[in-house]
Amino acid sequence: MEADVLSDMCHTAFPLTDPLFMKKIQFSFSIVMMEAIKKLHGHLIVSGLYNCQYAMSKILRFYAILQPDLALAHKVYGQIEAPTTYLRNIILRGLAQSDAPEDAIAFYKKARGEGMEPDNLTFPFVVKACARISALKEGKQMHNHVLKFGLLSDIFVSNSLIHLYAACGDLCCARSVFHEMLVKDVVSWNSLICGYSQCNRLQEVLKLFRLMHGEGVRADKVTMVKVVSACTRLGDWSMADCLVKYIEDYCIEVDIYLGNTLIDYYGRRGQLQSAEKVFFNMKDRNTVTMNAMITAYSKAGDLVSARRLFEEIPSKDLISWSSMISGYSQASQFSDALELFRQMQRAKVKPDAVVLASVLSACAHLGALDLGKWIHDYVRRHGIEADTILHNSLIDMYAKCGSTKEALQVFRETKEKDTLSWNSIIMGLANNGSEHEALGAFRAMLAEGFRPNEVTFLGVLIACANAELVEEGLGHFESMRSVHGVEPQMKHYGVVVDLLGRAGRLTKALGFIAEMPVAPEPVVYRILLGAARTHGDLGVAEVAAERLRELDGGNGGDYTLMSNAYAGADRWSDAMEVRQRMEDRRVRKLPACSVVDC
């Protein structure tokens, strides 16, 4: 009957490339084969030929390996008198690749107790089982047995030992076996390269590849996955370009794993067209492929394509949601990030620390304090391990939402602080009326041995400006380069001008700008103009306005500021003249917006 079903299917109009049709073919073939093997097995038993080891080996191989049914395989094995090493190897292979590889180790020990003489096929199966469960102790016992039986010279045995030690993180032993080999093939190199990759010894991965290439061993797709991935993580784009050329020159097959690796590489470099080329040329794709492409689209700013691809994933995993939410957050589309997070909740997908950090960033920028508090409570209730990144996101969220008390509490609870932790609390305190606390945090940061960066000093200078601590602010600014080796940026110069301007020291502010080692941007003069208007210093205001006309003559806000400065000094004709000049030059005043709107 099964043969008739298979015959009927073969005469239908399904194309051989149709995956559903091919699965049906395979399923029907499996049924036919299973029935045929069962009939053969029954015939051998009835005819008394169950001791024919050749025939029984075919049945055993089918039950243990081809269509795994290990219970049946053990039953068949038990019917064989005096099983040979070959038959035992069949069982070992089936157990080694099963869901219980530890059974292979136990079977080997039992077989040895029964007098089994292992051969060069025995050890690769048992050692593979040890590697799968990181059974290093048992693996070393197998290594000793290999030496005892003089099988270390066999390339398959040696490769399995390299794989074992590499999988268990014992790179010293892996390298020792590798160096003892007289003949090495691509599997030998790959096993060692994979070990170094697994242990994040990425520079060594690249060194091994160079040695491999130097010895004339041609890399394959497995090699390239690890080596390209190492380049991507190290940011070694020059080497990565050479590897891409190597793949093309040697016509290395780009399977699903290498394809995913290349998409990740191109995505991180922002080479969207190259990532798309790999993606669309791939015969097979999985969720990892789609996630990598979503990340590539997001990094390139094409969130429409990223979302379209996201919606096409039939079974979205945590990385799918995380990639899309992070994409929205990094592109400042915070409302979309929060809406997608709500959809994720409705889909019953449990977020991890990475997702929550992205959502907290959105909450911080939108001032969504209630949702931010809910996430904080969610972390506590579900026992999510909050790493430094998540703690920093909580500090930043509370600080930007004006809840400095909660921000300080999270900061104190953070066991492993980094520079970003300190920056977040310093900036949060400085912007929320706690300037002296911000400066105290900066002193504590230095006392604990952390190196401040440009963001740290921005927070410190803002604190000094808000508290009108002119001399202290100028002292911190001078220490940036001279003490801490931090080069001031335009934002720092702008805050110093604001610091001097708030204190009414406008002439000094003008002189400070004149001495800047870089050309001032319009924002610096805009800050000075605002301060001059506040203090009624029309001389400085006119200088600032003139410089702004030269640098950014189309900004209507500058004309308005200068007009208001004249009006504040009752110089109405000058105020009207500025307004008229603005109309003559067809300069439009842009509508105002709040910080949240911006």
C-alpha positions as MATLAB code, in Angstrom:
seq = 'MEADVLSDMCHTAFPLTDPLFMKKIQFSFSIVMMEAIKKLHGHLIVSGLYNCQYAMSKILRFYAILQPDLALAHKVYGQIEAPTTYLRNIILRGLAQSDAPEDAIAFYKKARGEGMEPDNLTFPFVVKACARISALKEGKQMHNHVLKFGLLSDIFVSNSLIHLYAACGDLCCARSVFHEMLVKDVVSWNSLICGYSQCNRLQEVLKLFRLMHGEGVRADKVTMVKVVSACTRLGDWSMADCLVKYIEDYCIEVDIYLGNTLIDYYGRRGQLQSAEKVFFNMKDRNTVTMNAMITAYSKAGDLVSARRLFEEIPSKDLISWSSMISGYSQASQFSDALELFRQMQRAKVKPDAVVLASVLSACAHLGALDLGKWIHDYVRRHGIEADTILHNSLIDMYAKCGSTKEALQVFRETKEKDTLSWNSIIMGLANNGSEHEALGAFRAMLAEGFRPNEVTFLGVLIACANAELVEEGLGHFESMRSVHGVEPQMKHYGVVVDLLGRAGRLTKALGFIAEMPVAPEPVVYRILLGAARTHGDLGVAEVAAERLRELDGGNGGDYTLMSNAYAGADRWSDAMEVRQRMEDRRVRKLPACSVVDC';
ca = [
       0.000    0.000    0.000;
       2.822    2.407    0.935;
       4.489    1.726   -2.405;
       1.222    2.603   -4.165;
       1.027    5.899   -2.263;
       4.601    6.734   -3.262;
       3.847    5.834   -6.887;
       0.763    8.048   -6.926;
       2.729   10.969   -5.520;
       5.487   10.600   -8.071;
       2.925   10.868  -10.889;
       1.419   14.126   -9.610;
       2.347   17.524  -11.032;
       4.301   18.726   -7.970;
       7.694   20.173   -8.894;
      10.708   18.494   -7.320;
      11.764   21.865   -5.862;
       8.548   22.150   -3.822;
       9.656   21.661   -0.170;
       6.257   20.328    0.955;
       6.244   17.755   -1.850;
       9.798   16.677   -1.026;
       8.866   16.257    2.644;
       5.956   14.045    1.608;
       8.293   12.007   -0.576;
      10.755   11.585    2.300;
       7.990   10.676    4.739;
       6.494    8.103    2.388;
       9.945    6.679    1.649;
      10.589    6.375    5.383;
       7.332    4.468    5.838;
       8.181    2.141    2.976;
      11.693    1.566    4.312;
      10.485    0.994    7.878;
       7.964   -1.602    6.712;
      10.573   -3.294    4.515;
      13.110   -3.448    7.367;
      10.506   -4.817    9.772;
       9.568   -7.522    7.263;
      13.246   -8.395    6.745;
      13.779   -8.490   10.503;
      10.809  -10.788   10.956;
      11.977  -13.031    8.118;
      15.445  -13.393    9.700;
      13.949  -14.366   13.043;
      11.478  -16.878   11.544;
      14.134  -18.426    9.321;
      16.675  -18.629   12.141;
      19.086  -16.293   10.383;
      19.147  -13.678   13.132;
      22.756  -14.629   13.836;
      23.779  -13.563   10.342;
      25.736  -10.526   11.366;
      25.841   -8.990    7.900;
      22.041   -8.996    7.581;
      21.502   -7.930   11.179;
      23.984   -5.085   10.748;
      21.737   -3.606    8.058;
      18.718   -3.754   10.370;
      20.717   -2.416   13.311;
      22.045    0.467   11.248;
      18.548    1.398   10.148;
      17.121    1.391   13.704;
      20.132    3.109   15.289;
      21.059    5.704   12.663;
      18.855    6.060    9.587;
      15.435    6.089   11.291;
      16.468    6.234   14.937;
      14.493    3.985   17.241;
      17.068    3.124   19.870;
      14.727    0.898   21.847;
      14.347   -1.331   18.780;
      18.073   -1.034   18.051;
      18.927   -2.309   21.535;
      16.425   -5.134   21.115;
      18.051   -6.208   17.837;
      21.518   -5.867   19.362;
      20.496   -8.094   22.236;
      19.509  -10.859   19.806;
      23.009  -11.018   18.303;
      25.427  -13.492   19.779;
      29.009  -12.290   20.193;
      28.542   -8.876   18.520;
      31.596   -7.547   16.728;
      33.229   -4.148   17.192;
      31.571   -3.070   13.941;
      28.095   -3.785   15.354;
      28.916   -2.090   18.622;
      30.123    0.965   16.697;
      26.710    1.187   15.036;
      25.021    1.385   18.443;
      27.641    3.855   19.671;
      27.044    6.116   16.699;
      23.293    6.107   17.238;
      23.648    6.878   20.948;
      26.275    9.579   20.356;
      23.941   11.525   18.071;
      20.828   10.905   20.187;
      19.291   13.176   22.829;
      21.153   11.195   25.500;
      24.823   11.127   24.418;
      25.833   10.075   27.935;
      24.355    6.659   27.077;
      27.083    6.245   24.454;
      29.760    6.644   27.132;
      27.999    4.121   29.368;
      27.608    1.676   26.456;
      31.305    1.971   25.609;
      32.325    1.209   29.184;
      30.003   -1.805   29.288;
      31.284   -3.050   25.911;
      34.882   -2.702   27.098;
      33.971   -4.774   30.137;
      32.638   -7.439   27.788;
      35.962   -7.568   25.967;
      35.356   -5.185   23.051;
      38.477   -4.186   21.132;
      37.846   -0.578   20.033;
      39.044    0.564   16.611;
      39.526    3.842   14.783;
      35.751    4.203   14.293;
      34.863    3.602   17.932;
      36.592    6.599   19.439;
      35.233    9.364   17.189;
      31.693    8.346   18.245;
      32.441    8.135   21.977;
      34.564   11.289   22.008;
      31.803   13.154   20.150;
      29.386   12.095   22.893;
      31.811   13.423   25.534;
      32.093   16.740   23.657;
      28.317   17.153   23.430;
      27.908   17.061   27.219;
      31.291   18.692   28.025;
      32.409   15.510   29.787;
      36.094   16.476   29.875;
      37.051   13.863   32.494;
      35.575   10.992   30.445;
      37.043   12.531   27.295;
      40.537   12.423   28.763;
      39.945    8.756   29.650;
      39.120    8.137   25.983;
      42.336    9.973   25.032;
      44.295    7.565   27.228;
      42.543    4.599   25.573;
      43.413    6.010   22.149;
      47.071    6.124   23.158;
      46.851    2.620   24.600;
      45.520    1.188   21.335;
      47.921    3.224   19.194;
      45.199    5.055   17.268;
      46.307    8.676   17.701;
      47.809    8.691   14.204;
      44.335    8.198   12.729;
      43.184   11.609   11.471;
      39.521   11.017   12.392;
      40.432   10.062   15.958;
      42.754   13.050   16.383;
      40.157   15.428   14.923;
      37.551   14.161   17.377;
      39.935   14.774   20.288;
      40.688   18.323   19.103;
      36.944   18.936   18.871;
      36.417   17.533   22.382;
      39.068   19.695   24.030;
      38.006   22.783   22.068;
      34.332   22.274   22.990;
      35.324   21.961   26.669;
      37.497   25.097   26.511;
      40.782   23.229   27.069;
      42.666   24.913   24.239;
      46.055   23.810   25.550;
      45.202   20.106   25.117;
      43.458   20.812   21.804;
      46.562   22.519   20.467;
      48.787   19.735   21.810;
      46.842   17.065   19.871;
      46.830   19.327   16.815;
      50.622   19.765   16.853;
      51.203   16.029   17.247;
      49.336   15.285   14.008;
      51.560   14.408   11.074;
      48.752   15.050    8.580;
      46.104   17.727    9.096;
      43.001   18.306    7.005;
      40.475   21.141    6.963;
      38.507   19.478    9.785;
      41.606   19.559   12.003;
      42.015   23.291   11.451;
      38.291   23.973   11.801;
      38.093   22.117   15.112;
      40.871   24.270   16.570;
      39.533   27.493   15.043;
      36.056   26.775   16.446;
      37.568   26.255   19.892;
      39.349   29.605   19.875;
      36.208   31.270   18.545;
      34.105   29.732   21.315;
      36.564   31.101   23.903;
      36.489   34.582   22.280;
      40.180   34.344   21.364;
      39.413   36.155   18.142;
      42.907   37.333   17.206;
      44.097   33.721   17.483;
      41.270   32.691   15.153;
      42.675   34.999   12.485;
      46.250   33.823   13.136;
      45.194   30.185   12.724;
      43.474   31.014    9.449;
      46.646   32.664    8.140;
      48.703   29.622    9.173;
      46.149   27.330    7.549;
      46.277   29.311    4.326;
      50.076   29.372    4.474;
      50.185   25.575    4.681;
      48.050   25.283    1.572;
      44.902   23.932    3.267;
      41.825   25.329    1.548;
      39.201   26.705    3.912;
      35.554   25.670    3.651;
      32.254   27.252    4.680;
      32.735   26.218    8.329;
      36.106   27.994    8.458;
      34.700   31.121    6.882;
      31.792   31.368    9.339;
      34.213   31.547   12.263;
      36.823   33.759   10.604;
      34.368   36.295    9.128;
      32.558   36.402   12.468;
      35.862   37.096   14.243;
      36.596   39.987   11.858;
      33.112   41.403   12.407;
      33.440   41.342   16.171;
      36.953   42.820   16.045;
      35.993   45.441   13.459;
      38.837   44.244   11.225;
      37.184   45.342    7.981;
      40.346   45.068    5.873;
      40.767   41.382    6.746;
      37.040   40.798    6.298;
      37.203   42.226    2.765;
      40.006   39.766    1.969;
      37.868   36.917    3.302;
      34.909   37.916    1.159;
      37.208   37.853   -1.869;
      38.525   34.438   -0.725;
      34.952   33.110   -0.654;
      34.351   34.378   -4.183;
      37.709   33.238   -5.593;
      37.424   29.700   -4.228;
      33.675   29.413   -4.924;
      32.930   28.478   -1.319;
      29.298   27.509   -0.873;
      27.318   30.162    0.989;
      24.958   28.012    3.036;
      22.511   29.308    5.629;
      25.194   29.686    8.325;
      27.741   31.506    6.185;
      24.948   33.576    4.642;
      23.786   34.692    8.089;
      27.372   35.556    9.045;
      27.885   37.647    5.899;
      24.590   39.506    6.391;
      25.653   40.348    9.950;
      29.052   41.534    8.670;
      27.601   43.732    5.925;
      24.884   45.021    8.242;
      27.384   46.173   10.862;
      29.399   47.960    8.188;
      26.289   49.653    6.867;
      26.666   48.001    3.447;
      22.970   47.355    2.937;
      23.103   46.481   -0.767;
      25.708   43.778   -0.167;
      23.636   42.366    2.703;
      20.546   42.307    0.483;
      22.481   40.550   -2.289;
      23.487   37.743    0.085;
      19.968   37.579    1.527;
      18.163   37.285   -1.796;
      20.688   34.764   -3.178;
      20.272   32.393   -0.226;
      18.369   29.215   -1.084;
      17.393   28.593    2.526;
      16.634   31.124    5.231;
      15.734   30.783    8.876;
      14.702   33.132   11.670;
      18.361   34.018   12.295;
      18.620   35.144    8.654;
      15.555   37.357    8.968;
      16.764   38.825   12.280;
      20.184   39.655   10.806;
      18.545   41.384    7.844;
      16.191   43.330   10.119;
      19.228   44.595   12.023;
      20.949   45.519    8.737;
      17.899   47.478    7.556;
      17.575   49.194   10.952;
      21.224   50.241   11.016;
      20.818   51.702    7.519;
      17.734   53.635    8.671;
      15.336   51.681    6.438;
      12.822   50.821    9.140;
       9.996   50.327    6.627;
      11.837   47.377    5.053;
      12.860   46.141    8.490;
       9.233   46.130    9.682;
       8.029   44.448    6.489;
      10.540   41.644    6.997;
       9.635   41.423   10.687;
       5.977   40.866    9.807;
       6.956   38.091    7.377;
       8.577   35.953   10.108;
       6.081   33.172   10.885;
       7.523   32.300   14.311;
       9.157   35.376   15.792;
      11.693   34.674   18.505;
      13.018   37.007   21.192;
      15.784   38.283   18.884;
      13.188   39.206   16.226;
      11.322   41.446   18.665;
      14.538   42.792   20.162;
      16.016   43.698   16.745;
      12.917   45.602   15.670;
      12.370   47.398   18.986;
      16.069   48.376   19.170;
      15.870   49.611   15.572;
      12.985   51.937   16.401;
      14.662   53.163   19.594;
      18.005   53.870   17.898;
      16.204   55.762   15.122;
      14.419   57.928   17.727;
      11.044   56.452   16.746;
      10.251   55.945   20.401;
       6.463   55.729   20.106;
       6.814   52.889   17.589;
       9.244   51.128   19.947;
       6.734   51.280   22.823;
       3.826   50.147   20.635;
       5.818   47.152   19.386;
       6.765   46.310   22.969;
       3.063   46.223   23.846;
       2.477   43.862   20.912;
       5.316   41.694   22.214;
       3.568   41.535   25.590;
       0.299   40.532   23.944;
       2.179   37.806   22.030;
       3.294   36.384   25.418;
       7.000   36.716   24.542;
       9.078   37.271   27.674;
      11.508   40.186   27.174;
      15.138   39.999   28.220;
      17.472   42.709   29.519;
      18.363   43.854   25.964;
      14.725   44.499   25.003;
      13.974   46.213   28.306;
      16.996   48.509   27.916;
      15.715   49.628   24.488;
      12.194   50.197   25.839;
      13.550   52.157   28.807;
      15.458   54.379   26.372;
      12.165   55.111   24.611;
      10.473   55.811   27.956;
      13.285   58.234   28.865;
      12.907   60.254   25.673;
       9.099   60.322   25.820;
       8.890   60.981   29.551;
       6.849   57.780   29.976;
       7.599   57.428   33.691;
       4.690   55.085   34.469;
       5.764   52.536   31.865;
       9.371   52.897   33.004;
       8.329   52.127   36.588;
       6.298   49.147   35.370;
       9.376   47.771   33.589;
      11.483   48.256   36.729;
       8.870   46.355   38.731;
       8.699   43.689   35.992;
      12.451   43.124   36.322;
      12.070   42.615   40.064;
       8.980   40.369   39.850;
      10.400   38.060   37.172;
      13.894   37.839   38.604;
      15.499   39.162   35.417;
      19.227   39.534   35.988;
      19.846   43.242   35.611;
      23.297   43.802   34.131;
      25.116   47.124   34.048;
      23.453   48.105   30.755;
      19.952   47.606   32.173;
      20.845   49.455   35.379;
      22.219   52.353   33.327;
      19.007   52.445   31.284;
      16.946   52.620   34.488;
      19.125   55.436   35.861;
      18.834   57.362   32.588;
      15.052   56.828   32.407;
      14.406   58.022   35.949;
      16.777   60.981   35.532;
      15.235   62.151   32.244;
      11.756   61.786   33.749;
      12.826   63.999   36.675;
      12.787   61.238   39.317;
      16.273   61.778   40.690;
      15.491   60.002   43.981;
      14.733   56.746   42.141;
      17.700   57.292   39.804;
      20.029   57.579   42.810;
      18.532   54.462   44.380;
      19.170   52.388   41.221;
      22.650   53.908   40.942;
      23.480   52.814   44.499;
      22.100   49.321   43.808;
      24.326   48.926   40.730;
      27.183   46.672   41.869;
      29.314   46.931   38.735;
      29.288   50.567   37.680;
      30.966   51.824   34.526;
      31.624   55.313   33.177;
      28.146   55.413   31.637;
      26.600   54.759   35.073;
      28.391   57.802   36.493;
      27.616   59.923   33.441;
      23.902   59.111   33.660;
      23.621   60.109   37.315;
      25.808   63.217   36.946;
      23.832   64.438   33.934;
      20.508   63.563   35.561;
      21.314   65.475   38.746;
      22.733   68.447   36.817;
      19.573   68.805   34.710;
      17.135   68.403   37.601;
      18.207   71.115   40.030;
      20.691   69.021   42.021;
      23.834   70.661   40.741;
      25.890   70.293   43.921;
      24.977   66.593   44.169;
      26.085   66.195   40.538;
      29.466   67.734   41.326;
      29.735   65.519   44.410;
      29.086   62.471   42.219;
      31.858   63.633   39.878;
      34.311   63.853   42.773;
      33.258   60.371   43.937;
      33.748   59.062   40.411;
      37.324   60.316   40.349;
      37.968   58.974   43.853;
      36.876   55.487   42.759;
      39.355   55.519   39.885;
      36.997   55.963   36.920;
      38.210   57.986   33.931;
      35.818   60.764   32.911;
      35.058   61.300   29.246;
      33.510   64.083   27.175;
      29.976   63.214   28.375;
      31.076   63.362   32.021;
      32.439   66.869   31.576;
      29.337   67.988   29.723;
      27.287   67.061   32.799;
      29.797   68.748   35.136;
      29.805   71.966   33.101;
      25.987   72.012   32.898;
      25.865   71.648   36.702;
      28.264   74.592   37.083;
      26.302   76.695   34.578;
      22.959   76.003   36.259;
      24.413   76.818   39.699;
      26.387   79.804   38.304;
      29.638   78.394   39.687;
      31.786   80.266   37.192;
      35.283   79.736   38.578;
      34.681   76.070   39.361;
      33.241   75.532   35.887;
      36.222   77.212   34.215;
      38.542   75.094   36.352;
      36.843   71.883   35.243;
      36.996   73.022   31.621;
      40.730   73.698   31.871;
      41.308   70.283   33.496;
      39.668   68.426   30.624;
      42.695   68.541   28.363;
      45.484   69.258   30.856;
      44.595   66.691   33.534;
      42.293   64.107   31.961;
      43.364   64.188   28.304;
      39.821   64.833   27.070;
      39.565   67.107   24.036;
      36.743   69.688   24.407;
      34.039   69.537   21.764;
      31.683   72.231   20.492;
      29.103   71.353   23.161;
      31.629   72.030   25.922;
      32.529   75.424   24.450;
      28.831   76.233   24.195;
      28.193   75.376   27.857;
      31.155   77.517   28.983;
      29.709   80.463   27.010;
      26.370   79.754   28.717;
      28.158   79.622   32.109;
      29.747   83.039   31.539;
      26.610   84.448   29.951;
      24.354   83.513   32.884;
      26.780   85.250   35.237;
      26.695   88.391   33.055;
      30.352   88.114   32.103;
      29.636   88.751   28.449;
      32.913   90.424   27.501;
      34.809   87.433   28.881;
      32.451   85.136   26.971;
      33.187   87.044   23.747;
      36.913   86.779   24.398;
      36.560   83.056   25.179;
      34.914   82.533   21.783;
      37.636   84.495   20.022;
      40.293   82.235   21.586;
      38.601   78.959   20.641;
      41.024   76.683   18.747;
      38.192   75.610   16.424;
      35.805   77.716   14.377;
      32.697   78.415   16.502;
      29.429   76.982   15.250;
      26.296   79.196   15.122;
      24.935   77.701   18.349;
      27.809   79.268   20.342;
      26.946   82.783   19.149;
      23.244   82.018   19.605;
      23.868   81.264   23.297;
      25.851   84.513   23.601;
      23.078   86.503   21.881;
      20.484   85.096   24.274;
      22.619   86.007   27.285;
      23.298   89.514   25.926;
      19.557   90.069   25.458;
      18.882   88.885   29.023;
      21.482   91.271   30.482;
      20.689   94.133   28.095;
      24.187   94.310   26.615;
      23.397   95.547   23.107;
      27.069   95.874   22.116;
      27.750   92.166   22.615;
      24.329   91.332   21.156;
      25.129   93.200   17.939;
      28.500   91.427   17.610;
      26.847   88.064   18.116;
      24.021   88.869   15.684;
      26.474   89.997   13.012;
      28.443   86.754   13.315;
      25.204   84.756   13.109;
      24.198   86.557    9.901;
      27.526   85.496    8.417;
      27.293   81.880    9.598;
      23.560   81.144    9.415;
      21.749   84.053    7.830;
      18.552   82.114    7.223;
      17.648   81.478   10.860;
      14.615   83.602   11.779;
      15.064   83.003   15.495;
      18.292   85.014   15.515;
      16.526   88.036   13.997;
      13.764   87.732   16.572;
      16.270   87.579   19.443;
      18.053   90.724   18.219;
      14.771   92.547   17.634;
      13.633   91.696   21.153;
      16.970   92.882   22.537;
      16.453   96.289   20.912;
      12.843   96.384   22.113;
      13.962   95.633   25.672;
      16.214   98.687   25.515;
      13.357  100.823   24.073;
      15.179  101.132   20.738;
      12.014  100.522   18.764;
      13.266  101.858   15.442;
      16.191   99.409   15.532;
      13.809   96.603   16.481;
      11.567   97.427   13.513;
      14.568   97.664   11.203;
      15.630   94.128   12.180;
      12.078   92.881   11.526;
      12.034   94.647    8.158;
      15.409   93.149    7.225;
      14.007   89.746    8.098;
      11.039   90.299    5.745;
      13.219   91.693    2.956;
      15.403   88.599    3.045;
      12.309   86.397    3.289;
      13.586   84.755    6.421;
      10.846   82.751    8.129;
      10.629   82.307   11.866;
      10.429   78.622   12.657;
       7.672   77.579   15.097;
       8.900   76.962   18.614;
       8.960   73.500   20.124;
       9.587   72.012   23.538;
      12.453   69.708   24.396;
      10.051   66.738   24.357;
       8.768   67.699   20.899;
      12.324   67.989   19.614;
];
